[in-house]
Amino acid sequence: MQTDVLIVGAGPGGLAAAMLLAHSGLKVRVIERQKQVGGRNSAIESHGFRFDVGPTFFLYTAVLESIFETTGRSLHDYVRLIKLDPQYRLVFGGGGELVASPRIPLLKAAVANLSPSDAAQIDRFMADNRRKLAMFKPCLEMPFEGLRDVLNWRMLKLLPVLRPWNSLERELSSYFKDERVRLAFAFQSKYLGMSPAACPGLFSILSFLEYEYGVHHPVGGCSAVPVAMARVLEEQNVDLHLDEEVTEVLFEGKRAVGVRTPAGEYRASAVVINADFSDAMRRLVPDSVRRRWKDRKIAGKKFSCSTFMMYLGIGGRFDHLQHHSIYLAREYWKNIADIEKRHELSEDPSFYVQNATVTDPGLAPAGHSTLYVLAPVTHQHENVNWPDRREAFRRTLLRQLPKLGFEDVERRIVFEKVITPDDWAAQRIYRGATFNLAHGFDQMLHLRPHNRFEDVDGMYLVGGGTHPGSGLPVIFESARITAKLILRDLDRPCDFLPTTPSSELAELAVK
């Protein structure tokens, strides 16, 4: 029996799409080249330590909760979620710090220590962004397949609220005068691999989501979430192939009809690509078959930054420090320019540390800690030769760690793994750009590769390279959009409900 839908890649988007399509009665096959599910949302396990490879903030759980509910299940029966309070600690290189709590009175008090006048603006910021999210959310739940989906009355009504001409930095300056406070509500643009100066002001909703709905830690790490989703697929009798690499998409004319792997050929009525878009197109789909997204066009697009990663197993504990800690460089904007414009490495880079064992001690052997250290850096560029610069930049970050209170780390390392942009690229991430195509308005909505891929008949996309974009909640939303399109094209019924009912959205919009 031919498969109805074949999904290339078992990342979070592919797994979510498989859950929804299997629930709708389709025969689904998922093929993953790695030995575990999750993609960049998987785990590194060694010497008794467990690290998330990529995402460590689990935000806005409502989308995935809704997907589980669609299949007749509860996410919370599969994954235990711990709401963090405080959510994280920010240390400013220019002086001062902020311990961010989702409890608004505590947040106001922390902001008042930096700027009393800015603390008084938090209620207005929350109210405005609550309305912004309510109005824009339907756009995150629908496909954008052409200009007509953008130039309509519904979208035009959003302009005064979304203010697409504003950068995130400019948007926040209408609320907060202290640069440190603005950075506390803007650093989340790094979830998209962008700076606050380049990121559209729409994405002020990211920090709003943190305070409105909380930052969660799944026990076992964020990588426990795709493992739970794979359990659902097993219950749904989805064919999940691990450690099997797709080497080619099969075509009849210009229609995708299946894939080839070392194990053979698989045919399907629909082929879904859940892989880094730019890399997958260049490897799996001949340039001659693609109508618009030719290799040349892809090469000319804007890409996100990359990340330099250190996964450290440490002897001893850091129970006096937060689960999430972030250092924002003294010359923050210089560090941003080094990443995005000059493509150089900074001597005083911003960086982030996850000290997960303070919340989840099972991630390390007794008496030990896991430290996940991330520094945003340029994607692959000729200015940085990583084989020559890797060790020096590693030492730079080790010297930075005491700025967040992590002392005497190097001497206590018992396990270490480092990943550079070159390593990300070797894992089939184009230019090592870990957040995919950048999220400027010139690469959003209909200008992003479409969920029903416009170049190839019978092919669909899911994940950060398509609409709505990067970040786990929107990747899960991309799965729902793509699954709806497939069901429509295969003339199958669809019973997916929006994450937030329209009546509730209308109520939020007028608050």
Secondary structure by P-SEA (a helix, b strand, c coil): ccccbbbccccaaaaaaaaaaaaaccbbbbbbccccccccccccccccccccccccccccaaaaaaaaaaacccccccbbbbbbcccbbbbbccbbbbbcccaaaaaaaaaaaacaaaaaaaaaaaaaaaaaaaaaaaaaacccccccccccaaaaaacccccccccaaaaaaaccccaaaaaaacccccccccccccccccccaaaaaaaabbbbbcccccaaaaaaaaaaaaaacccccccccccccccccccccccccccbbbbccbbbbccaaaaaaaccccccccccccaaaaaabbbbbbbbbbbccccccccccccbbbbbccaaaaaaaaccccccccccccbbbbcccccccccccccbbbbbbbbbbbcccccccccccaaaaaaaaaaaccccccccccccccbbbbbcaaaaaaacccccccccccccccccccccccccccccccbbbbcccccccccaaaaaaaaaaaaaaaaaaacccccccccccaaaaaaaaac
